[in-house]
């Protein structure tokens, strides 16, 4: 096995509907932050002790979580209040909140310019409501709003190409926004599969995009699809283990983590988690994957290794 079970981390019981959403790791502090949407809170896991450390509350409908490891700041997107939060984890009560577009979800951060991008889902009946919001983190101020052609999902920033990349569910494209001119969508990359969702950047600057059609697609720096691999179902989050050359993809139905070879995109194994477990966190320094289980409000821990084949 590539992913070996390593126990569980119990998290607070759900106080309402919603389960868990995005997670992010701060390697310097050894913490993992996961959006506990049903609790309007950000749960914290101590990666060194592998235990629940506490929660940051008052984040209504929290969906996205992102860490800037240089400053230690933690960012959240809060769908229930149309805001992003800028949090210093040692002083969470002093979190700054900035109003953005409707129902923010995915986040990406340009550390050089200290600019946070929030991908806003909007209201489904209103086709003009999906937008991107750009926030100046130092001033805690909204600086730009950009219309999108459809509902956004995962977002990343690539310093090498100085650009944000944002998956759009329909039409199936990746919207590209230049870091130097974040006032418009500079171009769109067409994805040859329905429903782009999870997104990550490989060492060579290529993008890995997981799509609802059950495909993992590699796009080169020019946006051309150069490789594809099958998935066991409609995916959500994906992460690349750059050292082990593995890709981990969360599939909520039936509940699994698909493991693929990062170079060939060949499937290696699919490890059962729990029905509805659509989101994972990845601690790169430990080669450890955390699957967030909505039915039992805990995180299943898996240790990754390539010493037994694959």
C-alpha positions as CSV (number, residue, x, y, z in Angstrom):
1,X,0.0,0.0,0.0
2,X,1.0,3.6,-0.7
3,X,-1.3,5.1,2.0
4,X,-1.2,3.2,5.3
5,X,-3.8,3.9,8.0
6,X,-2.4,5.9,10.9
7,X,-5.4,6.3,13.2
8,X,-7.8,9.2,13.7
9,X,-7.9,12.7,15.1
10,X,-11.2,13.4,16.9
11,X,-12.6,16.8,16.1
12,X,-15.6,18.7,17.6
13,X,-19.0,17.3,16.9
14,X,-21.0,19.1,14.2
15,X,-23.3,21.8,15.5
16,X,-25.2,22.1,12.2
17,X,-25.2,20.9,8.6
18,X,-22.2,21.3,6.4
19,X,-19.4,19.1,7.5
20,X,-15.8,20.0,6.6
21,X,-14.3,21.9,3.7
22,X,-10.8,23.1,2.6
23,X,-7.7,22.5,4.7
24,X,-4.2,24.1,4.8
25,X,-0.9,23.4,6.6
26,X,1.5,25.7,8.2
27,X,4.8,23.8,8.2
28,X,6.6,26.3,10.4
29,X,4.1,26.0,13.3
30,X,3.3,22.4,12.6
31,X,-0.4,23.1,12.4
32,X,-3.1,22.0,10.0
33,X,-6.2,24.2,9.7
34,X,-9.5,22.8,8.4
35,X,-12.7,24.6,7.7
36,X,-15.4,23.1,9.9
37,X,-18.3,24.6,8.0
38,X,-21.0,23.1,10.2
39,X,-19.5,24.8,13.3
40,X,-18.6,28.2,11.7
41,X,-15.1,27.4,12.9
42,X,-11.5,26.7,11.8
43,X,-10.3,23.5,13.6
44,X,-6.6,23.2,14.3
45,X,-4.6,19.9,14.4
46,X,-1.2,19.8,16.0
47,X,0.8,17.8,13.4
48,X,3.6,16.9,15.8
49,X,1.3,15.4,18.4
50,X,-1.3,14.4,15.8
51,X,-4.1,15.7,18.0
52,X,-6.8,18.4,18.0
53,X,-5.5,21.7,19.4
54,X,-8.5,24.0,19.3
55,X,-10.7,26.0,17.1
56,X,-11.1,29.6,15.8
57,X,-14.8,30.5,16.0
58,X,-17.1,33.2,14.5
59,X,-16.4,32.4,10.8
60,X,-19.9,32.0,9.5
61,X,-20.1,29.3,6.8
62,X,-16.3,29.0,6.6
63,X,-15.4,27.2,3.4
64,X,-11.8,28.0,2.4
65,X,-8.6,27.9,4.4
66,X,-5.1,29.1,3.3
67,X,-1.8,29.8,5.0
68,X,0.9,32.2,4.2
69,X,3.9,30.4,5.8
70,X,6.2,33.5,5.6
71,X,4.0,35.6,7.8
72,X,2.1,32.9,9.6
73,X,-1.2,34.5,8.6
74,X,-4.2,32.3,8.0
75,X,-7.0,33.3,5.6
76,X,-10.5,31.9,5.4
77,X,-13.4,32.4,3.1
78,X,-16.7,32.7,4.9
79,X,-19.7,31.8,2.6
80,X,-22.3,32.6,5.3
81,X,-21.2,36.3,5.6
82,X,-19.6,37.0,2.2
83,X,-16.3,37.8,3.8
84,X,-12.7,36.7,4.0
85,X,-10.8,36.7,7.3
86,X,-7.2,37.6,7.9
87,X,-6.1,35.8,11.1
88,X,-3.0,35.8,13.1
89,X,-3.2,32.4,14.8
90,X,-1.7,33.8,18.1
91,X,-4.4,36.5,18.2
92,X,-7.4,35.1,16.5
93,X,-9.9,37.5,18.2
94,X,-8.2,40.3,16.4
95,X,-9.0,38.8,12.9
96,X,-9.7,41.4,10.2
97,X,-12.7,40.7,8.0
98,X,-13.2,42.1,4.5
99,X,-16.5,42.0,2.6
100,X,-16.1,40.3,-0.8
101,X,-18.4,38.9,-3.4
102,X,-21.3,36.5,-2.8
103,X,-20.4,33.1,-1.2
104,X,-16.6,33.1,-1.4
105,X,-15.0,29.7,-1.6
106,X,-11.5,29.1,-3.1
107,X,-8.5,31.2,-2.1
108,X,-5.1,32.0,-3.6
109,X,-2.4,34.3,-2.3
110,X,0.3,36.4,-4.1
111,X,2.8,36.7,-1.3
112,X,5.0,39.2,-3.1
113,X,2.2,41.8,-3.5
114,X,0.4,40.7,-0.3
115,X,-2.8,40.2,-2.4
116,X,-5.4,37.6,-1.6
117,X,-7.8,36.3,-4.2
118,X,-11.2,35.0,-3.2
119,X,-13.3,33.0,-5.8
120,X,-16.9,33.8,-5.2
121,X,-19.6,31.2,-6.1
122,X,-22.4,33.8,-6.3
123,X,-26.1,32.9,-6.5
124,X,-27.0,30.1,-9.0
125,X,-30.0,32.0,-10.5
126,X,-27.9,35.0,-11.3
127,X,-25.4,34.2,-14.0
128,X,-23.5,37.5,-13.4
129,X,-22.9,36.8,-9.7
130,X,-19.8,34.6,-9.9
131,X,-16.8,36.9,-9.3
132,X,-13.2,37.1,-8.1
133,X,-12.4,39.5,-5.3
134,X,-8.8,40.9,-4.8
135,X,-8.0,42.0,-1.2
136,X,-5.0,44.0,-0.1
137,X,-4.0,42.1,3.0
138,X,-1.9,44.9,4.6
139,X,-4.8,47.3,4.4
140,X,-7.5,44.7,4.8
141,X,-9.3,46.3,1.9
142,X,-11.0,45.2,-1.3
143,X,-9.1,46.5,-4.3
144,X,-10.8,44.8,-7.3
145,X,-13.8,42.7,-8.4
146,X,-13.7,40.6,-11.6
147,X,-16.7,39.0,-13.3
148,X,-16.4,35.3,-14.1
149,X,-18.0,33.2,-16.9
150,X,-19.3,30.6,-14.4
151,X,-19.0,29.1,-10.9
152,X,-15.5,29.1,-9.5
153,X,-13.9,26.3,-7.5
154,X,-10.3,25.8,-6.5
155,X,-7.7,28.5,-7.1
156,X,-3.9,28.7,-6.9
157,X,-1.2,31.4,-7.5
158,X,2.0,30.5,-9.3
159,X,4.8,32.9,-8.6
160,X,6.9,31.6,-11.6
161,X,4.3,32.6,-14.1
162,X,3.0,35.5,-11.9
163,X,-0.6,34.4,-12.3
164,X,-3.7,33.2,-10.5
165,X,-5.4,30.1,-11.9
166,X,-9.1,29.5,-11.1
167,X,-11.1,26.4,-12.0
168,X,-14.5,27.2,-13.5
169,X,-17.1,24.4,-13.3
170,X,-19.1,25.4,-16.4
171,X,-17.9,26.3,-19.0
172,X,-15.0,23.9,-18.3
173,X,-12.1,26.3,-18.2
174,X,-9.4,27.7,-16.0
175,X,-9.5,31.5,-15.7
176,X,-6.1,33.1,-15.7
177,X,-5.5,36.4,-13.9
178,X,-2.1,38.1,-14.2
179,X,-0.6,39.0,-10.8
180,X,0.7,42.3,-12.3
181,X,-2.8,43.2,-13.6
182,X,-5.5,41.6,-11.4
183,X,-8.3,43.7,-12.9
184,X,-9.5,41.2,-15.5
185,X,-9.4,37.6,-16.7
186,X,-6.4,37.6,-19.1
187,X,-7.2,34.3,-20.8
188,X,-9.1,31.1,-20.4
189,X,-7.7,27.6,-20.7
190,X,-10.2,25.1,-22.1
191,X,-10.3,21.8,-20.1
192,X,-11.2,18.7,-22.1
193,X,-13.4,17.2,-19.3
194,X,-16.5,18.4,-17.6
195,X,-16.4,20.1,-14.2
196,X,-12.8,21.3,-13.3
197,X,-12.6,21.1,-9.5
198,X,-9.3,20.3,-7.7
199,X,-6.1,22.1,-8.8
200,X,-2.4,22.0,-7.9
201,X,0.9,23.1,-9.4
202,X,3.7,20.7,-10.2
203,X,7.5,21.4,-9.9
204,X,7.8,22.1,-13.6
205,X,5.0,24.7,-13.5
206,X,2.4,22.4,-15.1
207,X,-1.1,22.3,-13.6
208,X,-2.9,19.2,-12.4
209,X,-6.7,19.6,-12.7
210,X,-9.2,17.0,-11.3
211,X,-12.5,17.2,-13.1
212,X,-16.0,15.9,-12.3
213,X,-16.0,13.7,-15.4
214,X,-13.6,11.4,-13.4
215,X,-10.4,12.6,-15.0
216,X,-7.1,14.0,-13.8
217,X,-5.5,16.2,-16.4
218,X,-2.0,17.6,-16.7
219,X,-1.7,21.0,-18.5
220,X,1.7,22.3,-19.6
221,X,2.7,25.9,-19.1
222,X,1.0,26.9,-22.4
223,X,-2.3,25.4,-21.2
224,X,-2.2,22.3,-23.4
225,X,-3.5,19.0,-22.0
226,X,-0.5,16.6,-22.2
227,X,-1.6,13.7,-20.0
228,X,-4.7,12.2,-18.4
229,X,-5.5,9.7,-15.7
230,X,-8.7,8.1,-14.5
231,X,-10.4,8.7,-11.2
232,X,-12.8,6.5,-9.3
233,X,-15.5,9.3,-9.2
234,X,-16.2,13.0,-9.1
235,X,-13.2,14.6,-7.3
236,X,-12.8,17.6,-5.1
237,X,-9.4,18.5,-3.5
238,X,-6.1,17.3,-4.8
239,X,-2.5,17.6,-3.6
240,X,0.9,16.6,-5.1
241,X,3.6,15.0,-2.9
242,X,6.5,16.4,-4.9
243,X,9.2,14.3,-3.2
244,X,7.4,11.0,-3.5
245,X,5.9,11.9,-6.9
246,X,2.4,11.0,-5.9
247,X,-1.0,12.7,-6.4
248,X,-3.8,12.4,-3.8
249,X,-7.3,13.1,-4.9
250,X,-10.4,13.2,-2.6
251,X,-13.5,11.5,-4.0
252,X,-16.6,12.1,-1.9
253,X,-18.8,9.4,-3.4
254,X,-18.3,6.6,-2.5
255,X,-15.6,8.1,-0.2
256,X,-12.0,7.5,-1.1
257,X,-8.5,8.9,-1.7
258,X,-7.3,8.1,-5.2
259,X,-3.5,7.8,-5.5
260,X,-1.9,8.3,-8.8
261,X,1.7,8.5,-10.1
262,X,2.6,12.2,-10.4
263,X,4.6,11.7,-13.6
264,X,2.5,9.3,-15.6
265,X,-0.9,9.9,-13.9
266,X,-1.4,6.2,-13.8
267,X,-3.7,5.1,-11.0
268,X,-1.9,3.2,-8.1
269,X,-4.6,2.6,-5.5
270,X,-7.9,3.9,-4.1
271,X,-8.2,3.9,-0.3
272,X,-11.6,4.0,1.4
273,X,-12.4,6.8,3.7
274,X,-16.1,7.6,4.4
275,X,-19.2,8.5,2.3
276,X,-19.1,12.2,1.7
277,X,-15.4,12.7,2.7
278,X,-14.7,15.1,-0.2
279,X,-11.8,17.0,1.3
280,X,-8.3,16.2,2.5
281,X,-5.3,18.0,4.0
282,X,-1.7,17.2,3.2
283,X,1.3,17.6,5.5
284,X,4.2,17.5,3.0
285,X,7.0,17.4,5.6
286,X,5.5,14.2,7.1
287,X,4.1,12.7,3.8
288,X,0.8,12.5,5.7
289,X,-2.7,12.8,4.3
290,X,-5.7,13.7,6.5
291,X,-9.2,12.8,5.2
292,X,-12.0,14.7,6.9
293,X,-14.9,12.4,7.7
294,X,-18.3,14.2,7.9
295,X,-20.2,11.3,9.4
296,X,-18.0,10.8,12.4
297,X,-16.5,14.3,12.7
298,X,-12.9,13.2,12.8
299,X,-9.8,13.1,10.5
300,X,-8.5,9.8,9.2
301,X,-4.7,9.9,9.1
302,X,-2.7,8.1,6.4
303,X,1.0,7.8,6.0
304,X,2.3,7.8,2.4
305,X,5.3,5.8,1.3
306,X,6.7,4.4,-1.9
307,X,8.9,1.7,-0.3
308,X,6.4,-1.1,-1.0
309,X,5.9,-0.7,-4.7
310,X,4.1,1.8,-6.9
